[in-house]
């Protein structure tokens, strides 16, 4: 999903149906919470978002994460040490209850693969799902031809 916040800032969050479960990659800033939530509810027809993956400690990526947690009881997945900062409320306007803390440089969870990126924060991670690579605020190129699409907070481009 993409949109524009009140301040005119563009954003992308990614809603994925992996198996029987919905997963959201990043949740957006607090100013776009209602827009993202309404779009998610419309697309999922009210089904719960099982997982919320936060790619790094940034209000632009996860300021509305606690809303998804309180409405859907979403499992929030983040990489250490960003996960600690999220729990302390240093990455958003309120603390984020991280349920699954990734500590390995490579980690698999269901259909998703995580790779620690360490940029723009020490706990930033890149998420792979099928032929897509989700980078959040990390600027990256495709790894070893795995990704046909590279998607960040601003754009999702096809790799040729």
For each residue, the residues with C-beta under 8 A, 3 or more apart:
1: 12 13 14 15 36 39 40
2: 10 11 12
3: 10 11 32 35 36 39
4: 8 9 10 11
5: 8 9 10 11 28 29 31 32
6: 31
7: 31
8: 4 5
9: 4 5 29 31 60
10: 2 3 4 5 154
11: 2 3 4 5 28 29 32 60 153 154
12: 1 2 26 151 152 153 154 155 156
13: 1 24 25 26 27 28 36
14: 1 24 25 26 134 151 156
15: 1 22 23 24 25 39 40 43 44 49
16: 22 23 24 25 129
17: 21 22 23
18: 21 22 23 110 111 112 129
19: 110 111
20:
21: 17 18 50 51 110
22: 15 16 17 18 40 44 47 48 49 50 51
23: 15 16 17 18 49 50 51 52 53 112
24: 13 14 15 16 27 40 49 51 52 53 68 74
25: 13 14 15 16 53 55 127 134 136 151
26: 12 13 14 53 54 55 61 62 134 136 153
27: 13 24 33 36 52 54 61 62 63 64 65 67 68
28: 5 11 13 32 33 35 36 60 61 62 63 64
29: 5 9 11 32 33 59 60 61 63 64
30: 33 59 63 64 92 93
31: 5 6 7 9
32: 3 5 11 28 29 35 36 64
33: 27 28 29 30 36 37 63 64 67
34: 37 38
35: 3 28 32 38 39
36: 1 3 13 27 28 32 33 39 40 64
37: 33 34 40 41 64 67 68 71
38: 34 35 41 42
39: 1 3 15 35 36 42 43
40: 1 15 22 24 36 37 43 44 49 68
41: 37 38 44 45 46
42: 38 39 45
43: 15 39 40
44: 15 22 40 41 47 48 49
45: 41 42
46: 41
47: 22 44
48: 22 44 72 73 74
49: 15 22 23 24 40 44 52 68 72 74
50: 21 22 23 72 74 75
51: 21 22 23 24 74 75 76 77 109 110
52: 23 24 27 49 65 68 69 74 75 76 77
53: 23 24 25 26 77 78 112 114 127 134
54: 26 27 57 61 62 65 76 77 78 82 86 91 96 98 136
55: 25 26 61 124 125 126 127 134 135 136 137 138
56: 61 79 82 117 120 121 123 124 125 136 137 138
57: 54 62 78 82 85 86 90 91 121 123 124
58: 61 62 91 120 121 136 137
59: 29 30 62 63 91 92 93
60: 9 11 28 29 63 137 153
61: 26 27 28 29 54 55 56 58 136 137 153
62: 26 27 28 54 57 58 59 65 86 91 92 96
63: 27 28 29 30 33 59 60 91 92 93
64: 27 28 29 30 32 33 36 37 67 68 92
65: 27 52 54 62 68 69 76 86 92 96
66: 69 70 92 94 95 96 97
67: 27 33 37 64 70 71
68: 24 27 37 40 49 52 64 65 71 72 74 76
69: 52 65 66 72 73 74 76 96 97
70: 66 67 73
71: 37 67 68
72: 48 49 50 68 69
73: 48 69 70
74: 24 48 49 50 51 52 68 69
75: 50 51 52 99 100
76: 51 52 54 65 68 69 86 96 97 98 99 100
77: 51 52 53 54 98 99 100 102 109 114
78: 53 54 57 82 83 86 96 98 100 101 102 123 125
79: 56 82 83 101 102 103 114 116 123 124 125
80: 83 84 101 102 103 123
81: 84 85 122 123
82: 54 56 57 78 79 85 86 91 121 122 123 124
83: 78 79 80 86 87 98 101 102 123
84: 80 81 87 88
85: 57 81 82 88 90 91 121 123
86: 54 57 62 65 76 78 82 83 89 90 91 92 95 96 98
87: 83 84 95 96 97 98
88: 84 85 95
89: 86 92 93 94 95 96
90: 57 85 86
91: 54 57 58 59 62 63 82 85 86 96
92: 30 59 62 63 64 65 66 86 89 95 96
93: 30 59 63 89
94: 66 89
95: 66 86 87 88 89 92
96: 54 62 65 66 69 76 78 86 87 89 91 92
97: 66 69 76 87
98: 54 76 77 78 83 86 87 101
99: 75 76 77
100: 75 76 77 78 109
101: 78 79 80 83 98
102: 77 78 79 80 83 107 109 114 116 125
103: 79 80 107
104: 107 116
105: 115 116
106: 113 114 115 116
107: 102 103 104 113 114
108: 112 113 114
109: 51 77 100 102 112 114
110: 18 19 21 51
111: 18 19 129 130
112: 18 23 53 108 109 127 128 129
113: 106 107 108 127 128 129
114: 53 77 79 102 106 107 108 109 125 126 127 128
115: 105 106 125 126 127 128 143
116: 79 102 104 105 106 123 124 125
117: 56 124 125 126 135 138 140
118: 121 122 123 124
119: 124 138 139
120: 56 58 124 137 138
121: 56 57 58 82 85 118 124
122: 81 82 118
123: 56 57 78 79 80 81 82 83 85 116 118
124: 55 56 57 79 82 116 117 118 119 120 121 136 137 138
125: 55 56 78 79 102 114 115 116 117 136
126: 55 114 115 117 133 134 135 136 138 140 143
127: 25 53 55 112 113 114 115 133 134
128: 112 113 114 115 132 133 134 146 147
129: 16 18 111 112 113 132 134
130: 111
131: 146 147 148 149
132: 128 129 147 148 149 150 151 156
133: 126 127 128 140 142 143 146 147 149 150 151
134: 14 25 26 53 55 126 127 128 129 151 152
135: 55 117 126 138 139 140 150 151 152
136: 25 26 54 55 56 58 61 124 125 126 152 153
137: 55 56 58 60 61 120 124 152 153
138: 55 56 117 119 120 124 126 135 152
139: 119 135 152
140: 117 126 133 135 143 150
141: 150
142: 133 145 146 147 148 150 159
143: 115 126 133 140 146 147
144:
145: 142
146: 128 131 133 142 143
147: 128 131 132 133 142 143 150 159
148: 131 132 142 158 159
149: 131 132 133 156 157 158 159
150: 132 133 135 140 141 142 147 156 157 159
151: 12 14 25 132 133 134 135 155 156 157
152: 12 134 135 136 137 138 139 155 156
153: 11 12 26 60 61 136 137
154: 10 11 12
155: 12 151 152
156: 12 14 132 149 150 151 152
157: 149 150 151
158: 148 149
159: 142 147 148 149 150
160:
